[in-house]
Amino acid sequence: MPSPSPDNRFLSLRFAAQDATDFAMSDDQVRRYMALHDGGAGDDEIAAQLGVPSEVVAALVKADGAQALAGRIAAGDEPMYPPPAPGDRVTDLRSGSAWVPIGSLVLVLVGVIAYALAR
């Protein structure tokens, strides 16, 4: 599967960084996060290297994961709405068929005609 566009990933991470830090995190720090995260650095190491709280790194990891999931959904590798568990499935238990409304209508019309003729 091709990786998501670097521009889309960067924009997603930059938005998450701005939201988590009230615009205190620079674009260079976001790029540095991407390099560290892609290099396999742990969250604590990333926080120390960037000089940000661990909550900010957690928000970036969450945004990165969401961006990756969106890419898999867009590529068709993952369903948008996974099928429900067997216990959560909805079953149609209504009685009757399509003939019930038609039969009811015919019966009402016959009754109206019979009433009109009897008057």
SERO-4910 file (N, C-alpha, C, O; in steps of 0.05 Angstrom, whole numbers):
BEGIN
 pado doro    nc1    nc2    nc3   cac1   cac2   cac3    cc1    cc2    cc3    oc1    oc2    oc3
  Met    A     17    -23      0      0      0      0     18     25      0     37     26     15
  Pro    A     12     44    -17     28     68    -17     22     84      9     -1     85     18
  Ser    A     43     97     19     39    113     43     23    139     36     24    147     12
  Pro    A      9    151     55     -6    175     49     13    197     40     37    197     46
  Ser    A      2    216     25     18    238     15     31    252     39     18    258     59
  Pro    A     57    258     36     71    272     58     58    299     65     58    307     88
  Asp    A     47    312     45     34    337     50      9    334     68      5    349     87
  Asn    A     -7    313     62    -31    308     78    -23    301    107    -35    310    126
  Arg    A     -3    284    109      6    276    135     17    300    151     10    304    174
  Phe    A     33    316    138     44    339    151     22    358    160     23    368    183
  Leu    A      3    363    143    -19    382    150    -35    371    173    -43    386    191
  Ser    A    -40    345    173    -55    332    195    -40    335    221    -51    342    242
  Leu    A    -14    330    220      2    332    244      6    361    254      6    366    278
  Arg    A      9    378    235     11    407    242    -14    417    256    -12    431    276
  Phe    A    -37    409    246    -62    417    259    -64    405    287    -71    419    306
  Ala    A    -56    380    290    -57    367    317    -38    381    336    -44    386    359
  Ala    A    -14    389    325      6    403    342     -4    430    350     -1    438    373
  Gln    A    -16    444    331    -27    471    337    -49    469    358    -51    486    376
  Asp    A    -66    449    355    -88    445    373    -78    438    401    -89    448    421
  Ala    A    -57    421    403    -47    412    428    -30    433    443    -28    432    467
  Thr    A    -18    451    428      1    470    440     -8    499    437      8    517    444
  Asp    A    -32    504    428    -40    532    423    -21    547    405    -12    569    411
  Phe    A    -14    534    383      4    546    362     32    551    372     46    568    360
  Ala    A     41    536    392     69    540    402     89    522    388    113    526    391
  Met    A     80    502    373     98    483    361    102    492    332     83    497    317
  Ser    A    128    493    324    134    503    297    132    480    276    131    457    283
  Asp    A    132    488    251    131    469    229    156    451    229    155    427    223
  Asp    A    179    462    237    204    447    238    202    425    260    212    403    256
  Gln    A    189    432    282    185    412    303    166    389    293    171    366    300
  Val    A    146    396    277    128    376    267    144    357    248    141    333    248
  Arg    A    161    369    231    177    353    213    197    335    229    201    312    222
  Arg    A    207    346    250    226    331    267    211    308    281    221    286    283
  Tyr    A    186    313    289    169    291    300    166    269    280    170    245    286
  Met    A    160    276    255    156    256    234    181    239    231    179    215    228
  Ala    A    204    252    230    229    238    227    235    219    250    243    197    247
  Leu    A    230    229    274    235    213    298    215    189    300    223    167    305
  His    A    190    195    294    170    174    296    175    153    275    173    129    280
  Asp    A    181    162    251    186    142    229    212    127    234    215    104    225
  Gly    A    230    139    250    255    125    257    252    106    279    271     92    286
  Gly    A    229    104    291    224     85    313    229     95    341    231     79    359
  Ala    A    232    121    344    237    132    371    211    129    388    189    130    378
  Gly    A    215    125    414    193    123    432    181    150    439    193    171    433
  Asp    A    157    149    450    143    174    456    159    192    475    161    216    472
  Asp    A    171    180    496    186    196    515    211    209    502    218    232    508
  Glu    A    224    193    485    247    204    471    239    227    452    253    247    451
  Ile    A    217    224    438    207    245    421    201    270    437    208    293    429
  Ala    A    187    267    460    181    290    477    206    304    486    207    329    486
  Ala    A    226    289    493    251    301    503    266    315    480    276    337    484
  Gln    A    266    303    457    280    315    434    266    341    425    279    360    417
  Leu    A    240    341    426    225    364    416    221    385    438    214    408    432
  Gly    A    225    377    463    220    396    485    191    402    490    184    425    496
  Val    A    174    382    486    145    386    490    135    365    511    149    345    515
  Pro    A    112    370    523    101    350    542     93    325    528     88    324    504
  Ser    A     92    303    543     85    277    532     56    277    521     50    262    503
  Glu    A     39    295    532     11    296    522     11    306    493     -6    298    477
  Val    A     29    324    486     31    334    459     39    311    440     28    308    418
  Val    A     59    296    448     68    273    432     45    253    429     42    241    408
  Ala    A     30    248    450      7    230    449    -13    240    429    -24    224    414
  Ala    A    -18    266    428    -37    277    408    -26    274    380    -42    268    362
  Leu    A      0    277    376     11    273    350     10    244    341      5    238    318
  Val    A     16    226    359     14    197    353    -14    190    345    -19    175    326
  Lys    A    -34    200    360    -62    195    354    -69    206    326    -83    192    311
  Ala    A    -61    230    320    -66    242    294    -53    227    272    -64    223    250
  Asp    A    -28    217    277    -14    202    257    -28    175    252    -30    167    229
  Gly    A    -38    163    273    -53    138    269    -79    142    254    -86    125    238
  Ala    A    -93    164    260   -118    170    246   -113    175    217   -128    166    200
  Gln    A    -91    189    210    -84    194    182    -77    168    168    -85    164    145
  Ala    A    -63    150    181    -56    124    169    -82    108    165    -84     95    144
  Leu    A   -100    108    184   -125     93    181   -141    105    157   -153     89    142
  Ala    A   -142    131    155   -157    143    133   -145    135    106   -159    131     87
  Gly    A   -118    133    105   -105    125     81   -112     96     74   -116     90     50
  Arg    A   -114     79     94   -121     51     88   -150     48     79   -156     32     62
  Ile    A   -167     64     91   -195     64     83   -198     74     54   -212     62     38
  Ala    A   -184     96     48   -185    107     21   -174     88      0   -183     87    -23
  Ala    A   -154     72      7   -142     53    -11   -159     28    -14   -153     11    -31
  Gly    A   -179     25      4   -196      1      3   -184    -23     18   -194    -45     16
  Asp    A   -163    -18     34   -151    -39     49   -166    -45     75   -162    -66     87
  Glu    A   -182    -27     83   -197    -30    108   -225    -19    103   -229      2     91
  Pro    A   -246    -33    114   -273    -23    110   -278      2    126   -268      5    148
  Met    A   -295     20    115   -301     44    130   -318     37    154   -313     48    176
  Tyr    A   -337     20    151   -354     11    173   -351    -19    175   -363    -34    159
  Pro    A   -336    -28    195   -333    -57    198   -359    -70    204   -377    -58    217
  Pro    A   -363    -95    196   -388   -109    201   -392   -113    231   -373   -117    246
  Pro    A   -417   -111    240   -422   -113    269   -417   -142    279   -418   -161    263
  Ala    A   -413   -144    304   -409   -171    316   -436   -186    314   -457   -173    312
  Pro    A   -436   -212    314   -461   -227    311   -482   -219    332   -506   -220    325
  Gly    A   -474   -212    356   -494   -205    376   -505   -177    372   -526   -170    384
  Asp    A   -492   -160    355   -501   -133    350   -516   -129    324   -525   -107    318
  Arg    A   -520   -150    309   -533   -148    283   -563   -144    287   -575   -153    306
  Val    A   -574   -129    268   -603   -122    269   -617   -143    251   -609   -148    229
  Thr    A   -638   -154    262   -654   -174    248   -682   -163    244   -694   -152    262
  Asp    A   -693   -166    219   -720   -156    213   -739   -178    221   -740   -199    209
  Leu    A   -755   -173    242   -774   -193    252   -803   -185    247   -821   -195    259
  Arg    A   -807   -167    228   -834   -158    222   -849   -181    209   -838   -196    193
  Ser    A   -875   -182    215   -892   -203    202   -905   -191    178   -908   -166    175
  Gly    A   -914   -208    160   -928   -199    136   -909   -197    113   -885   -204    114
  Ser    A   -921   -188     91   -905   -186     66   -916   -162     51   -931   -146     61
  Ala    A   -907   -159     26   -916   -137      9   -946   -140      2   -958   -121     -6
  Trp    A   -957   -164      4   -985   -169     -3  -1004   -159     19  -1027   -154     13
  Val    A   -995   -155     43  -1012   -146     64  -1024   -118     59  -1048   -115     61
  Pro    A  -1008    -98     51  -1020    -72     45  -1038    -72     21  -1058    -59     21
  Ile    A  -1031    -88      1  -1048    -90    -23  -1074   -103    -16  -1095    -93    -25
  Gly    A  -1073   -125     -1  -1098   -138      7  -1116   -120     24  -1140   -120     21
  Ser    A  -1103   -105     42  -1119    -86     59  -1132    -65     42  -1155    -58     46
  Leu    A  -1118    -54     22  -1129    -34      4  -1153    -45    -12  -1173    -32    -15
  Val    A  -1150    -69    -22  -1171    -82    -38  -1196    -86    -20  -1218    -81    -28
  Leu    A  -1191    -96      5  -1213   -101     23  -1228    -75     30  -1252    -75     31
  Val    A  -1213    -53     34  -1226    -27     40  -1242    -18     16  -1265     -8     19
  Leu    A  -1231    -20     -8  -1245    -12    -32  -1271    -28    -37  -1292    -17    -44
  Val    A  -1270    -54    -32  -1294    -71    -35  -1314    -62    -14  -1338    -61    -20
  Gly    A  -1306    -56     10  -1324    -47     31  -1338    -20     23  -1361    -17     28
  Val    A  -1322     -2     12  -1333     24      4  -1353     20    -18  -1375     32    -18
  Ile    A  -1347      3    -38  -1366     -2    -60  -1391    -15    -50  -1413     -8    -58
  Ala    A  -1388    -35    -32  -1412    -48    -21  -1429    -29     -5  -1453    -30     -6
  Tyr    A  -1416    -11     10  -1431      9     26  -1446     28      7  -1469     35     12
  Ala    A  -1433     36    -15  -1445     54    -34  -1469     41    -48  -1490     54    -52
  Leu    A  -1467     16    -54  -1489      2    -68  -1512     -4    -49  -1535     -3    -57
  Ala    A  -1506     -8    -23  -1527    -14     -4  -1543     11      3  -1566      9     13
  Arg    A  -1534     35     -1  -1548     59      6  -1568     65    -14  -1582     85    -11
***
